[in-house]
Amino acid sequence: MQNRYKVTAAIYKGLMDHIDYRLWSDYLYKVHMVHKGKNMSALEIACGQGDMAEFLSKKFSVYFASDLSKEMLLSAKVPHNAFVCDMRNLPVRFIPNLILMTFDSINYLLSYRDLKACFDEIRSLMDYNTNFIFDISLEKNSLKFWRVLNRKGDFNGYFFQQHSRYDARKHLHFNRFDIQSDELGSIREEHIQRIYSVDEMKSALRVSGLEIVGLYDGFSLKPLKSDSFRAQFIIKVNNAKN
Ligand SMILES: C[S@@+](CC[C@H](N)C(=O)[O-])C[C@H]1O[C@@H](n2cnc3c(N)ncnc32)[C@H](O)[C@@H]1O
């Protein structure tokens, strides 16, 4: 478990340097507030290196972040309250006002069964004051951008090569990373993400007792379109009195 995403942790900042997390966190906070969110407590799942936590944690009285990868958490630029855990098995006892998962993290769950396990776990941490906010990458995104993700470069003393491909029959997106550095030698790591349809998500959410109260075209408050690249979900427990 400790070595999960070790390669990515080493080069993540280099891979993500085009992402404006300040702007993105402002958007997510706005979405939370539009849906009558409260700002006492937040739990971020699959937070990676805590780039979102760096900004969002300032807006909540209590902010906890978690990820499957210890390396990702330890390489955070700004330290935050963080713990290692799998999104299907959350060792949490409080009921947060916001449960957040960003940047296709849920796409790392490769089966409907895993998806349901994750949603059941999250549902057990929610009450009518909780917004669960997450995004998914849609098939159009994989079809359009897989070529761009075949890249190589240097970051922080690491030479990396990324090989990306999308298997449209299996709905799986593969990203293989090879890096070389004095510190780590040569390492290969493969990330596999399942590209779910919006209907598959809707069905898994419904079965877990979760209700979609907002479904937006990624990074906006506009309704999701049939040709969207990313979907932003805002979820409450069923029968929540808003
Ligand atoms: C694409 S990164 C996104 C990181 C962060 N949310 C961001 O926006 O920068 C996906 C993250 O999901 C984490 N992850 C993958 N599978 C996971 C699981 N089963 N449970 C918890 N985290 C997981 C990875 O370690 C990685 O940090």
The ligand as an ORCA input file, in Angstrom:
! r2SCAN-3c Opt
* xyz 0 1
  C      -5.806     12.086    -10.426
  S      -5.262     12.046     -8.758
  C      -6.214     13.409     -8.082
  C      -5.608     13.962     -6.840
  C      -6.284     15.210     -6.261
  N      -7.672     14.972     -5.962
  C      -6.141     16.407     -7.181
  O      -7.151     16.975     -7.588
  O      -4.998     16.788     -7.461
  C      -6.113     10.629     -8.130
  C      -5.818     10.308     -6.690
  O      -6.647      9.209     -6.297
  C      -5.917      8.421     -5.376
  N      -6.564      7.111     -5.307
  C      -6.608      6.155     -6.273
  N      -7.301      5.097     -5.844
  C      -7.735      5.386     -4.593
  C      -8.516      4.687     -3.616
  N      -8.988      3.459     -3.869
  N      -8.768      5.288     -2.432
  C      -8.282      6.540     -2.157
  N      -7.541      7.240     -3.044
  C      -7.264      6.677     -4.241
  C      -4.513      8.433     -5.925
  O      -3.553      8.084     -4.952
  C      -4.386      9.880     -6.413
  O      -3.830     10.707     -5.422
*
